[in-house]
């Protein structure tokens, strides 16, 4: 035995004696978990690999025996396992069963067993049963396969301390039990605790046959391990990313059900020769890194003083525990001392211990000053109900949230507003405030009802001055109106086609159709006739003409139906009288939105009536298609003429003084209609002109348009 190999063991034994640590009620020490201690028990591995099968219908497996052999070699060379190989023709069903039973007997009560299989296998569709294919398996005949439960039954019969079944093939999910969680800090108590208890574990690739480098990844991790002890759970955490990629099912590393597991966990323990190579490598690296100090003062004991009492001490690669003042007995020669604790800069020093020369080493750990990397973020948005989300990262926004410094792309959206996407910066250690003010949609397009144009809030003079005209009504008293909320008004009057869509969809019959007809103009007199309704208005029309002969009650049926069918996307209604006149004027204070007179080139009305100095024109014989005449300054068509339009309000006297968002009287006998129609003279088509009719009556010159309410 070399002096350095003896050093690691003697240091561990003396340290544990000095610290007087007792584990699980026995005088177990970390030094016991060393192949030289004589207390580990024996390590045995059964390695099974099958490339080709007796039955040619079972596909070959590429490199299964090679991978299995390399895995067995690492177990033997690095961890002291005695290995038995069953490859190809030797791996029959009976041979595998006999080998599993015998390996447990050879290991004894204090031993450790690894059973490794690489070859074809299967799980049924439910995932409840799994099988390995031995060399003599027959395709499609389950009786020739080796069932997972049979393997577990043989494992349950073993009297040995630790058994691990590794399957680079299918293994049924139902045979797996619980999984252990790694502790926050791994020290000798962890290893002693899991090694003492009986453990029965399985580790499966999740594939029916080797195809995702499962064995290669595990073999490499075990070969490169430099920890004196490594638990199966630690190994799994290291290899999980590499074995998960490309797997048909997620890999599994858990206890085996019904196999005698008592909370233990397999532990791989490096042999002294490998530990010696690792120690020499670390010392060489320490010299290259400039950590090797000149010899200190003289004895056979190293006195280590650590300024942080619960820091972890590692001596020559072996975990020694925690301590503030520690005396370590060691053989003369080079040694590496490491002290570490989360939140502190690690201490690392290579020292040379002379024969009978004491060493005093002080490990002064310094706290790591963590520079802030985050800032807080607050977004102020208008409207307040806007939705905020980050693009490219799955992180929900919350006001005042903490984010890593950098640039983020934010999307803000809200109904009736244009979305805004913008890059914002988060500066470290600052409260970052960014403002989003969304622009309202200027136009909402409905697939059937066409465009609805945004009308912004504002104030205007409603009504007409006393001097406006001899034809002015007394109920047009001027007063200031302020509309405080935006709304969207239909660009055109409701068409025959749009009304037909409603009638067909709702199976609706208008009041004129169901009753005694609609009013039509006969020799300048309104007469009611049962032959007339919206389909037959008394003049020629097509789908692009505004619908007529609909009552106010008919419009309400339309509104109720469409609001139900829109399911909250939009809310429709008739405009209030104030909203209608506000839009009709479009900022104009004249009699018409076009000026003091209305020309036949501007609207469809009866021009055959002399009025002040305004020019005469021809009479109209009915409605015309929407959009034939110019729009007003705000983009709305036919606000004068073509058809009069129902409003929401009951007719009543205007209020005195300034008002906000008026909705008319609460009750009444007739509903307001506005704008004049194809039968109206110019002075009856003025912006301020007020008409009204009974809500259950319909006329061949009256239609409507709708509002969408944000």
C-alpha positions as CSV (number, residue, x, y, z in Angstrom):
1,X,0.0,0.0,0.0
2,X,1.4,3.4,-1.0
3,X,1.9,6.1,1.6
4,X,-0.5,8.4,-0.2
5,X,-3.3,5.8,-0.3
6,X,-2.8,5.1,3.4
7,X,-2.9,8.8,4.0
8,X,-6.5,9.3,2.7
9,X,-7.8,6.4,4.8
10,X,-6.0,7.4,8.0
11,X,-7.0,11.0,7.7
12,X,-10.7,10.0,7.4
13,X,-10.5,7.7,10.4
14,X,-8.7,10.2,12.6
15,X,-10.9,13.1,11.6
16,X,-14.1,11.3,12.4
17,X,-12.7,10.2,15.7
18,X,-11.7,13.8,16.6
19,X,-15.2,15.1,15.6
20,X,-16.8,12.2,17.5
21,X,-19.5,11.7,14.8
22,X,-21.9,8.8,15.2
23,X,-24.2,7.8,12.3
24,X,-27.5,6.0,12.6
25,X,-26.7,4.6,16.1
26,X,-23.6,2.6,14.9
27,X,-20.0,3.6,15.0
28,X,-19.9,3.9,11.2
29,X,-17.4,6.2,9.7
30,X,-16.8,7.5,6.2
31,X,-13.6,5.5,6.3
32,X,-15.6,2.4,6.3
33,X,-16.8,3.1,2.8
34,X,-13.4,2.4,1.3
35,X,-12.4,-0.8,-0.4
36,X,-9.4,-1.1,2.0
37,X,-11.6,-1.0,5.1
38,X,-12.8,-4.6,4.8
39,X,-16.3,-3.4,5.7
40,X,-17.8,-2.7,2.3
41,X,-18.7,-6.2,1.3
42,X,-18.2,-7.6,-2.2
43,X,-19.3,-6.1,-5.5
44,X,-20.7,-8.3,-8.3
45,X,-22.1,-7.5,-11.7
46,X,-24.0,-9.6,-14.2
47,X,-23.5,-8.1,-17.6
48,X,-25.9,-9.3,-20.4
49,X,-25.6,-8.1,-24.0
50,X,-27.3,-9.5,-27.1
51,X,-26.5,-8.2,-30.7
52,X,-28.1,-11.0,-32.7
53,X,-31.0,-13.4,-32.0
54,X,-31.6,-17.0,-32.8
55,X,-34.9,-16.0,-34.3
56,X,-34.2,-14.0,-37.4
57,X,-37.5,-12.2,-37.1
58,X,-36.2,-10.3,-34.0
59,X,-34.1,-7.3,-35.3
60,X,-30.4,-7.2,-34.5
61,X,-29.1,-4.7,-32.0
62,X,-26.0,-2.7,-33.0
63,X,-23.1,-2.6,-30.5
64,X,-25.1,-4.0,-27.6
65,X,-22.3,-6.5,-26.6
66,X,-19.6,-3.8,-27.1
67,X,-21.4,-1.3,-24.9
68,X,-22.1,-3.9,-22.3
69,X,-18.4,-5.0,-22.2
70,X,-17.2,-1.4,-21.8
71,X,-19.7,-0.8,-19.0
72,X,-18.5,-4.0,-17.2
73,X,-14.9,-3.0,-17.6
74,X,-15.4,0.4,-15.9
75,X,-17.2,-1.3,-13.0
76,X,-14.3,-3.8,-12.6
77,X,-11.5,-1.3,-13.1
78,X,-12.8,1.8,-11.2
79,X,-15.1,0.3,-8.6
80,X,-13.8,-3.2,-7.8
81,X,-16.7,-5.3,-9.2
82,X,-16.3,-8.9,-10.0
83,X,-18.1,-9.3,-13.4
84,X,-19.8,-12.2,-15.2
85,X,-20.5,-11.7,-18.9
86,X,-23.4,-13.4,-20.8
87,X,-23.2,-12.4,-24.5
88,X,-25.3,-13.4,-27.5
89,X,-25.8,-17.3,-27.6
90,X,-24.9,-17.7,-24.0
91,X,-27.7,-15.3,-22.9
92,X,-30.6,-17.8,-23.1
93,X,-33.6,-17.4,-20.9
94,X,-32.6,-20.2,-18.6
95,X,-29.0,-19.0,-18.4
96,X,-30.0,-15.5,-17.5
97,X,-32.4,-16.7,-14.8
98,X,-29.7,-19.0,-13.3
99,X,-27.1,-16.3,-13.4
100,X,-29.3,-13.8,-11.6
101,X,-30.0,-16.3,-8.8
102,X,-26.3,-17.2,-8.5
103,X,-24.9,-13.6,-8.5
104,X,-27.0,-12.8,-5.4
105,X,-25.6,-15.8,-3.6
106,X,-22.0,-14.8,-4.4
107,X,-22.5,-11.3,-3.1
108,X,-23.7,-12.3,0.4
109,X,-25.6,-10.3,2.8
110,X,-23.3,-7.2,2.8
111,X,-22.6,-7.2,-0.9
112,X,-23.8,-5.1,-3.8
113,X,-25.2,-6.5,-7.1
114,X,-25.6,-4.8,-10.5
115,X,-27.6,-6.6,-13.2
116,X,-27.2,-5.0,-16.6
117,X,-29.1,-5.9,-19.8
118,X,-28.6,-4.5,-23.3
119,X,-30.8,-6.0,-26.0
120,X,-34.3,-6.1,-27.5
121,X,-37.4,-5.8,-25.3
122,X,-40.9,-4.5,-25.3
123,X,-43.7,-3.1,-23.1
124,X,-47.3,-3.6,-23.9
125,X,-49.6,-0.7,-25.0
126,X,-50.7,0.0,-21.4
127,X,-47.1,0.2,-20.1
128,X,-48.2,-2.3,-17.4
129,X,-46.0,-5.2,-18.5
130,X,-42.5,-5.4,-19.9
131,X,-40.2,-8.1,-21.2
132,X,-36.5,-8.7,-22.1
133,X,-35.8,-10.8,-25.2
134,X,-33.2,-13.5,-24.3
135,X,-31.1,-15.0,-27.2
136,X,-33.6,-17.9,-27.7
137,X,-36.7,-15.8,-27.7
138,X,-39.3,-16.4,-30.4
139,X,-41.0,-13.4,-32.0
140,X,-44.6,-13.1,-30.9
141,X,-44.3,-15.8,-28.2
142,X,-44.4,-14.1,-24.7
143,X,-43.7,-17.5,-23.0
144,X,-40.1,-17.3,-24.5
145,X,-39.5,-13.8,-23.2
146,X,-38.1,-12.9,-19.7
147,X,-40.8,-10.8,-18.0
148,X,-39.9,-7.9,-15.8
149,X,-41.9,-9.3,-12.9
150,X,-39.8,-12.5,-13.1
151,X,-36.6,-10.5,-12.8
152,X,-38.0,-8.6,-9.8
153,X,-39.2,-11.8,-8.1
154,X,-35.6,-13.1,-8.4
155,X,-34.3,-9.8,-7.0
156,X,-36.7,-10.0,-4.1
157,X,-35.3,-13.5,-3.2
158,X,-31.8,-12.1,-2.9
159,X,-30.4,-11.6,0.7
160,X,-27.8,-9.1,-0.4
161,X,-27.8,-5.5,0.8
162,X,-28.0,-3.6,-2.6
163,X,-29.3,-4.6,-6.0
164,X,-29.5,-2.4,-9.1
165,X,-31.1,-3.5,-12.3
166,X,-30.0,-1.4,-15.3
167,X,-32.0,-2.0,-18.5
168,X,-30.8,-0.5,-21.8
169,X,-34.2,-1.7,-23.1
170,X,-37.9,-1.6,-22.2
171,X,-38.9,-1.8,-18.5
172,X,-42.6,-1.5,-17.4
173,X,-43.4,1.8,-15.6
174,X,-45.7,-0.1,-13.2
175,X,-42.7,-1.9,-11.6
176,X,-41.1,1.4,-10.5
177,X,-41.7,2.8,-7.0
178,X,-40.6,6.0,-5.3
179,X,-37.7,8.2,-6.1
180,X,-35.3,9.8,-3.6
181,X,-34.6,13.5,-3.5
182,X,-31.0,14.5,-3.2
183,X,-30.3,16.5,-0.1
184,X,-29.2,20.2,-0.4
185,X,-25.8,19.3,1.0
186,X,-24.1,15.9,0.4
187,X,-21.6,14.8,3.1
188,X,-20.5,11.5,4.7
189,X,-23.8,11.2,6.6
190,X,-25.7,11.0,3.3
191,X,-23.5,8.2,2.0
192,X,-23.5,6.2,5.3
193,X,-27.3,6.6,5.6
194,X,-28.2,5.3,2.1
195,X,-25.5,2.6,2.2
196,X,-26.6,1.1,5.5
197,X,-30.2,0.4,4.3
198,X,-31.3,-2.3,1.9
199,X,-31.9,-1.0,-1.5
200,X,-33.6,-2.4,-4.7
201,X,-33.4,0.0,-7.6
202,X,-34.1,0.0,-11.4
203,X,-32.6,2.2,-14.1
204,X,-34.2,2.0,-17.5
205,X,-33.6,3.8,-20.9
206,X,-37.2,3.9,-21.9
207,X,-36.6,2.4,-25.3
208,X,-37.5,-1.1,-26.6
209,X,-33.9,-1.5,-27.8
210,X,-30.6,0.5,-27.3
211,X,-30.7,3.5,-29.6
212,X,-30.0,6.7,-27.6
213,X,-26.4,6.1,-26.3
214,X,-27.9,5.2,-22.9
215,X,-25.0,2.8,-21.9
216,X,-22.3,5.1,-23.4
217,X,-23.5,8.1,-21.3
218,X,-23.6,6.1,-18.1
219,X,-20.2,4.4,-18.8
220,X,-18.6,7.7,-19.5
221,X,-20.0,9.3,-16.3
222,X,-18.7,6.5,-14.1
223,X,-15.3,6.5,-15.8
224,X,-14.9,10.3,-15.4
225,X,-16.2,10.4,-11.8
226,X,-13.6,11.7,-9.3
227,X,-15.8,11.5,-6.1
228,X,-14.6,8.7,-3.7
229,X,-18.3,7.8,-3.4
230,X,-21.2,8.5,-5.8
231,X,-24.7,7.5,-5.2
232,X,-27.0,6.2,-8.0
233,X,-29.2,9.3,-7.6
234,X,-26.1,11.6,-8.1
235,X,-25.2,9.6,-11.2
236,X,-28.7,9.9,-12.6
237,X,-28.7,13.7,-12.2
238,X,-25.4,13.8,-14.1
239,X,-26.5,11.6,-17.0
240,X,-30.2,12.5,-17.3
241,X,-29.9,15.2,-20.0
242,X,-27.8,12.9,-22.2
243,X,-30.1,9.9,-21.9
244,X,-33.3,11.8,-22.2
245,X,-32.6,13.1,-25.7
246,X,-34.2,10.8,-28.4
247,X,-35.8,8.4,-26.0
248,X,-39.2,7.0,-26.9
249,X,-40.3,7.2,-23.3
250,X,-38.7,9.2,-20.4
251,X,-35.8,7.2,-18.7
252,X,-36.7,5.9,-15.2
253,X,-34.4,5.7,-12.1
254,X,-36.5,4.7,-9.1
255,X,-36.9,2.0,-6.5
256,X,-38.3,-1.3,-7.6
257,X,-41.7,-2.3,-6.3
258,X,-42.2,-5.6,-4.4
259,X,-38.5,-6.3,-4.5
260,X,-37.6,-5.6,-0.8
261,X,-36.5,-2.0,-1.0
262,X,-36.1,-0.5,2.5
263,X,-34.9,3.0,1.6
264,X,-31.3,2.3,0.7
265,X,-29.6,3.4,-2.5
266,X,-26.7,1.9,-4.5
267,X,-23.4,3.6,-4.0
268,X,-20.4,3.2,-6.3
269,X,-17.0,3.4,-4.4
270,X,-13.8,4.1,-6.2
271,X,-10.9,1.7,-5.7
272,X,-7.6,3.0,-4.2
273,X,-5.7,2.9,-7.4
274,X,-8.1,5.2,-9.1
275,X,-8.2,7.5,-6.1
276,X,-4.4,7.7,-6.2
277,X,-4.5,8.8,-9.9
278,X,-7.1,11.4,-9.1
279,X,-5.1,12.7,-6.1
280,X,-1.9,13.0,-8.2
281,X,-3.9,14.7,-11.0
282,X,-5.3,17.3,-8.6
283,X,-1.9,18.0,-7.0
284,X,-0.4,18.5,-10.5
285,X,-3.2,20.9,-11.4
286,X,-2.7,22.7,-8.1
287,X,1.0,23.2,-9.0
288,X,0.1,24.5,-12.4
289,X,-2.4,26.9,-11.0
290,X,0.1,28.3,-8.5
291,X,-1.6,26.9,-5.4
292,X,1.4,24.9,-4.1
293,X,3.0,26.8,-1.2
294,X,6.4,26.4,0.3
295,X,6.6,24.0,3.3
296,X,5.2,25.5,6.5
297,X,6.4,24.8,10.1
298,X,7.1,21.3,11.6
299,X,4.7,17.4,13.1
300,X,2.5,14.7,11.9
301,X,-0.7,16.6,12.4
302,X,-2.2,19.4,10.2
303,X,-4.0,22.0,12.3
304,X,-6.7,23.5,10.2
305,X,-8.5,26.7,11.4
306,X,-11.6,27.7,9.4
307,X,-13.2,31.0,10.0
308,X,-16.7,29.7,9.0
309,X,-17.7,26.9,11.4
310,X,-20.1,25.0,9.1
311,X,-17.9,25.1,6.0
312,X,-17.3,21.7,4.3
313,X,-13.7,20.3,4.5
314,X,-12.3,18.1,1.7
315,X,-8.9,16.6,2.3
316,X,-7.2,14.8,-0.7
317,X,-10.5,14.5,-2.4
318,X,-12.3,12.9,0.6
319,X,-15.2,14.7,2.3
320,X,-14.1,15.2,5.9
321,X,-17.2,17.0,7.3
322,X,-17.5,20.4,8.8
323,X,-15.5,22.2,11.3
324,X,-14.0,25.4,12.7
325,X,-10.8,24.1,14.3
326,X,-9.7,20.6,13.0
327,X,-6.6,18.4,13.6
328,X,-5.9,16.1,10.7
329,X,-3.3,13.3,11.0
330,X,-1.6,12.5,7.7
331,X,1.4,10.8,6.2
332,X,4.3,13.0,5.1
333,X,4.0,14.2,1.5
334,X,1.9,16.4,-0.7
335,X,-1.8,17.0,0.3
336,X,-4.6,19.1,-1.0
337,X,-6.9,21.0,1.3
338,X,-10.2,22.4,0.1
339,X,-12.8,24.3,2.2
340,X,-16.1,25.5,0.7
341,X,-19.4,26.9,1.7
342,X,-22.2,28.3,-0.5
343,X,-21.9,32.1,-0.6
344,X,-18.2,32.1,0.1
345,X,-15.1,32.0,-2.2
346,X,-13.7,28.5,-2.0
347,X,-10.3,27.9,-0.2
348,X,-7.9,25.6,-2.0
349,X,-4.3,25.0,-0.9
350,X,-1.7,22.3,-1.8
351,X,0.7,21.7,1.2
352,X,3.7,19.5,1.8
353,X,3.9,17.7,5.2
354,X,7.4,16.9,6.4
355,X,8.0,13.9,8.6
356,X,7.4,14.9,12.3
357,X,6.8,18.5,11.2
358,X,3.5,20.1,12.3
359,X,1.6,22.3,9.9
360,X,-0.8,25.1,10.8
361,X,-3.2,26.1,8.0
362,X,-5.7,28.9,8.2
363,X,-8.7,28.8,5.8
364,X,-10.0,32.4,5.8
365,X,-13.2,32.2,3.6
366,X,-14.4,35.4,2.2
367,X,-18.0,36.1,1.4
368,X,-18.8,36.4,-2.3
369,X,-20.1,39.8,-3.0
370,X,-23.0,39.2,-5.4
371,X,-23.5,42.1,-7.7
372,X,-27.1,42.8,-8.4
373,X,-28.2,41.6,-11.8
374,X,-31.9,42.5,-11.7
375,X,-34.1,45.6,-11.8
376,X,-37.8,46.1,-11.2
377,X,-40.3,46.7,-14.0
378,X,-43.6,48.7,-13.8
379,X,-45.6,49.3,-16.9
380,X,-48.3,52.0,-17.0
381,X,-50.8,51.3,-19.8
382,X,-53.8,53.1,-21.3
383,X,-56.4,51.7,-21.3
384,X,-56.1,50.2,-17.9
385,X,-57.7,46.9,-18.9
386,X,-55.0,46.2,-21.6
387,X,-53.3,42.8,-21.6
388,X,-49.6,42.8,-21.2
389,X,-47.3,39.9,-22.3
390,X,-43.6,39.3,-23.1
391,X,-42.8,37.8,-26.4
392,X,-40.2,35.1,-26.5
393,X,-40.3,34.3,-22.8
394,X,-42.9,32.5,-20.8
395,X,-43.1,34.9,-17.9
396,X,-46.3,36.6,-16.8
397,X,-46.2,40.3,-16.2
398,X,-46.9,41.7,-12.7
399,X,-46.4,45.3,-11.6
400,X,-43.1,45.9,-9.9
401,X,-41.8,42.4,-10.9
402,X,-38.1,41.6,-10.8
403,X,-36.3,40.9,-14.0
404,X,-32.7,40.3,-15.1
405,X,-31.2,43.4,-16.7
406,X,-31.5,43.6,-20.5
407,X,-33.9,44.2,-23.3
408,X,-37.4,42.7,-23.5
409,X,-40.1,42.8,-26.2
410,X,-43.5,43.6,-24.8
411,X,-46.9,43.4,-26.5
412,X,-49.8,45.4,-25.1
413,X,-53.3,44.7,-26.5
414,X,-56.9,45.7,-25.7
415,X,-60.3,45.4,-27.4
416,X,-61.0,48.3,-29.7
417,X,-57.3,49.4,-29.6
418,X,-54.4,48.9,-31.9
419,X,-51.8,46.5,-30.5
420,X,-48.4,47.9,-29.7
421,X,-45.2,45.8,-29.6
422,X,-42.1,47.6,-28.3
423,X,-38.6,46.8,-27.0
424,X,-38.1,48.0,-23.4
425,X,-35.0,48.1,-21.3
426,X,-34.6,46.9,-17.7
427,X,-31.6,48.5,-16.0
428,X,-30.0,46.7,-13.1
429,X,-30.8,48.1,-9.6
430,X,-33.4,50.5,-10.9
431,X,-37.1,50.8,-10.8
432,X,-37.8,50.8,-14.6
433,X,-41.1,52.5,-15.6
434,X,-42.4,52.4,-19.2
435,X,-45.6,53.8,-20.5
436,X,-47.8,52.4,-23.2
437,X,-50.7,54.4,-24.5
438,X,-52.7,52.5,-27.1
439,X,-54.3,54.2,-30.1
440,X,-58.0,53.4,-30.5
441,X,-58.9,51.5,-33.7
442,X,-60.1,54.0,-36.2
443,X,-62.3,51.4,-38.0
444,X,-63.9,48.2,-36.9
445,X,-64.8,45.9,-39.8
446,X,-67.7,43.5,-39.2
447,X,-67.8,40.6,-41.7
448,X,-71.5,41.2,-42.5
449,X,-72.3,44.7,-41.3
450,X,-69.3,46.4,-42.9
451,X,-67.2,49.3,-41.3
452,X,-67.9,51.1,-38.1
453,X,-65.9,54.3,-37.8
454,X,-64.5,55.6,-34.5
455,X,-66.2,58.8,-33.1
456,X,-64.0,60.4,-30.5
457,X,-65.6,62.3,-27.5
458,X,-66.2,66.0,-27.8
459,X,-68.6,68.9,-27.3
460,X,-70.9,70.6,-29.8
461,X,-73.9,73.0,-30.0
462,X,-77.0,70.8,-30.5
463,X,-80.2,72.2,-32.0
464,X,-80.6,75.3,-34.2
465,X,-80.6,79.0,-33.7
466,X,-83.9,80.9,-33.8
467,X,-82.9,82.6,-37.0
468,X,-82.0,79.4,-38.9
469,X,-85.1,79.1,-40.9
470,X,-88.8,79.8,-41.0
471,X,-89.2,76.0,-41.2
472,X,-87.4,75.5,-37.9
473,X,-89.3,73.6,-35.2
474,X,-89.6,75.1,-31.7
475,X,-88.2,72.0,-30.1
476,X,-84.8,72.5,-31.6
477,X,-83.6,74.8,-28.8
478,X,-79.8,75.2,-28.9
479,X,-77.8,73.8,-25.9
480,X,-74.2,72.5,-25.4
481,X,-73.7,68.7,-25.3
482,X,-70.6,66.9,-24.2
483,X,-70.1,63.3,-25.2
484,X,-67.5,61.8,-22.8
485,X,-67.1,58.3,-24.3
486,X,-65.9,57.2,-27.7
487,X,-68.2,55.0,-29.9
488,X,-68.2,53.4,-33.3
489,X,-71.0,54.3,-35.8
490,X,-71.9,52.3,-38.9
491,X,-70.4,53.9,-42.0
492,X,-73.5,53.3,-44.1
493,X,-77.2,52.8,-43.4
494,X,-78.2,49.2,-42.8
495,X,-78.7,47.5,-46.2
496,X,-81.4,45.1,-47.5
497,X,-78.7,42.4,-47.7
498,X,-77.6,42.9,-44.1
499,X,-81.2,42.9,-42.9
500,X,-81.9,39.7,-44.9
501,X,-79.0,38.0,-43.1
502,X,-80.7,38.7,-39.8
503,X,-84.2,37.7,-41.0
504,X,-82.9,34.4,-42.3
505,X,-80.6,33.6,-39.4
506,X,-83.1,34.5,-36.7
507,X,-86.2,33.3,-38.7
508,X,-87.6,36.8,-38.0
509,X,-90.8,38.4,-39.3
510,X,-91.1,42.2,-39.2
511,X,-94.1,43.9,-37.6
512,X,-95.3,45.1,-41.1
513,X,-95.2,41.5,-42.4
514,X,-96.9,40.1,-39.3
515,X,-99.5,42.9,-39.1
516,X,-101.3,45.2,-41.5
517,X,-98.3,46.4,-43.5
518,X,-96.2,49.5,-43.8
519,X,-96.8,53.2,-44.6
520,X,-96.0,54.2,-48.2
521,X,-96.2,57.6,-49.9
522,X,-99.2,58.0,-52.3
523,X,-99.6,61.4,-53.9
524,X,-97.7,63.0,-51.0
525,X,-99.9,61.3,-48.4
526,X,-98.8,58.5,-46.2
527,X,-101.1,55.4,-46.4
528,X,-100.8,52.1,-44.7
529,X,-101.1,49.1,-46.9
530,X,-100.7,45.4,-46.0
531,X,-99.0,44.7,-49.3
532,X,-96.0,46.7,-48.4
533,X,-93.0,45.7,-46.1
534,X,-89.2,45.7,-46.3
535,X,-89.3,43.3,-49.2
536,X,-91.8,45.3,-51.1
537,X,-91.3,49.0,-50.2
538,X,-93.2,50.5,-53.2
539,X,-90.1,51.2,-55.4
540,X,-87.4,49.2,-57.0
541,X,-84.5,48.2,-54.8
542,X,-81.6,45.7,-54.6
543,X,-79.4,44.3,-51.8
544,X,-77.2,47.5,-51.7
545,X,-80.2,49.8,-51.0
546,X,-80.8,50.8,-47.4
547,X,-83.6,48.7,-45.8
548,X,-86.9,50.5,-45.1
549,X,-90.3,49.6,-43.7
550,X,-88.8,48.5,-40.4
551,X,-90.2,49.7,-37.1
552,X,-88.2,50.8,-34.0
553,X,-89.3,47.5,-32.4
554,X,-87.9,45.6,-35.4
555,X,-84.5,47.3,-34.9
556,X,-84.5,46.2,-31.2
557,X,-85.1,42.6,-32.2
558,X,-82.1,42.9,-34.5
559,X,-79.9,44.3,-31.7
560,X,-81.0,41.7,-29.2
561,X,-80.3,38.9,-31.6
562,X,-76.9,40.1,-32.8
563,X,-75.6,40.8,-29.3
564,X,-76.5,37.3,-28.3
565,X,-74.7,35.8,-31.3
566,X,-71.6,38.0,-31.0
567,X,-71.0,36.4,-27.5
568,X,-69.5,39.5,-26.0
569,X,-67.1,40.4,-28.9
570,X,-69.1,43.5,-29.7
571,X,-72.1,45.3,-28.1
572,X,-74.5,46.9,-30.6
573,X,-77.3,49.5,-30.1
574,X,-79.0,52.4,-31.9
575,X,-77.3,55.8,-31.6
576,X,-78.7,58.3,-29.1
577,X,-80.2,61.4,-30.7
578,X,-77.2,63.5,-29.4
579,X,-74.7,61.0,-30.9
580,X,-76.5,61.0,-34.2
581,X,-76.5,64.8,-34.6
582,X,-72.9,65.1,-33.4
583,X,-71.8,62.7,-36.2
584,X,-74.1,64.3,-38.8
585,X,-72.6,67.7,-38.2
586,X,-69.1,66.3,-38.3
587,X,-67.8,69.6,-36.8
588,X,-70.0,71.9,-38.9
589,X,-72.2,74.6,-37.4
590,X,-74.2,75.2,-40.6
591,X,-77.6,73.8,-41.4
592,X,-76.0,70.8,-43.1
593,X,-72.6,69.1,-42.8
594,X,-72.0,70.4,-46.4
595,X,-72.9,74.1,-45.6
596,X,-76.0,76.3,-45.6
597,X,-77.7,74.5,-48.5
598,X,-78.2,70.8,-49.5
599,X,-77.7,70.1,-53.2
600,X,-79.0,67.2,-55.2
601,X,-75.5,66.2,-55.9
602,X,-74.9,65.8,-52.2
603,X,-77.8,63.7,-51.0
604,X,-81.0,61.8,-52.1
605,X,-83.9,64.0,-51.1
606,X,-86.9,65.7,-52.7
607,X,-85.5,68.9,-54.2
608,X,-88.7,70.0,-55.8
609,X,-89.4,72.7,-53.1
610,X,-88.2,76.3,-53.2
611,X,-86.4,77.2,-49.9
612,X,-84.7,80.6,-49.4
613,X,-81.8,81.0,-51.8
614,X,-81.0,77.3,-52.1
615,X,-81.3,75.8,-55.7
616,X,-84.2,73.5,-56.7
617,X,-83.8,69.9,-57.8
618,X,-85.8,66.9,-58.9
619,X,-88.0,64.7,-56.8
620,X,-86.8,61.3,-55.7
621,X,-88.7,58.1,-56.6
622,X,-87.1,55.9,-53.9
623,X,-83.9,55.0,-52.2
624,X,-80.6,54.6,-53.9
625,X,-77.6,52.3,-53.2
626,X,-75.6,53.3,-50.2
627,X,-72.4,55.3,-50.8
628,X,-73.7,57.0,-54.1
629,X,-73.3,60.4,-52.5
630,X,-70.2,62.1,-50.8
631,X,-69.4,61.2,-47.2
632,X,-69.3,64.0,-44.6
633,X,-66.1,65.3,-43.1
634,X,-65.9,62.3,-40.7
635,X,-66.4,59.7,-43.4
636,X,-70.1,58.8,-42.9
637,X,-72.5,58.4,-45.8
638,X,-76.1,59.4,-46.2
639,X,-76.5,61.3,-42.9
640,X,-78.8,63.6,-44.9
641,X,-81.4,62.0,-47.1
642,X,-81.9,58.5,-48.6
643,X,-83.7,57.2,-45.4
644,X,-84.5,58.7,-42.1
645,X,-82.9,56.8,-39.2
646,X,-84.2,55.6,-35.9
647,X,-82.5,56.8,-32.8
648,X,-82.6,55.2,-29.3
649,X,-84.4,58.1,-27.5
650,X,-88.0,58.8,-26.7
651,X,-88.9,62.3,-28.1
652,X,-88.9,65.0,-25.5
653,X,-87.9,68.6,-24.9
654,X,-84.3,69.4,-24.8
655,X,-82.8,70.1,-21.3
656,X,-81.7,73.6,-20.2
657,X,-77.9,74.4,-20.0
658,X,-75.0,72.1,-20.7
659,X,-75.5,68.4,-20.5
660,X,-73.3,65.3,-20.7
661,X,-74.2,62.1,-22.6
662,X,-77.9,62.8,-22.8
663,X,-80.2,59.8,-23.5
664,X,-83.6,61.5,-23.7
665,X,-86.6,61.2,-21.4
666,X,-87.3,57.9,-19.6
667,X,-90.7,57.4,-21.1
668,X,-92.7,58.7,-24.1
669,X,-95.1,57.8,-26.9
670,X,-92.8,58.2,-30.0
671,X,-89.2,57.5,-30.8
672,X,-86.8,60.0,-32.5
673,X,-85.9,59.6,-36.2
674,X,-83.3,61.9,-37.8
675,X,-81.7,63.0,-41.1
676,X,-84.5,63.2,-43.6
677,X,-85.2,60.6,-46.4
678,X,-85.8,60.4,-50.1
679,X,-89.3,61.8,-49.5
680,X,-88.1,64.8,-47.4
681,X,-87.5,68.4,-48.6
682,X,-84.1,70.0,-47.9
683,X,-85.3,72.0,-44.9
684,X,-86.6,68.7,-43.3
685,X,-83.1,67.1,-43.8
686,X,-81.2,69.6,-41.7
687,X,-78.7,68.4,-39.1
688,X,-81.0,69.8,-36.3
689,X,-84.4,68.7,-37.7
690,X,-86.3,66.4,-35.3
691,X,-88.9,63.9,-36.3
692,X,-90.6,61.1,-34.3
693,X,-92.9,58.1,-35.0
694,X,-94.6,55.4,-33.0
695,X,-92.1,52.6,-32.3
696,X,-94.4,49.9,-33.8
697,X,-95.0,51.7,-37.1
698,X,-92.8,51.4,-40.2
699,X,-92.4,53.7,-43.2
700,X,-90.9,53.3,-46.7
701,X,-88.5,56.2,-46.0
702,X,-87.2,55.1,-42.6
703,X,-84.3,52.8,-41.8
704,X,-81.4,52.8,-39.3
705,X,-77.7,52.3,-38.6
706,X,-76.0,50.9,-35.5
707,X,-73.5,51.8,-32.9
708,X,-70.8,49.5,-31.5
709,X,-70.2,50.4,-27.9
710,X,-66.6,49.9,-26.6
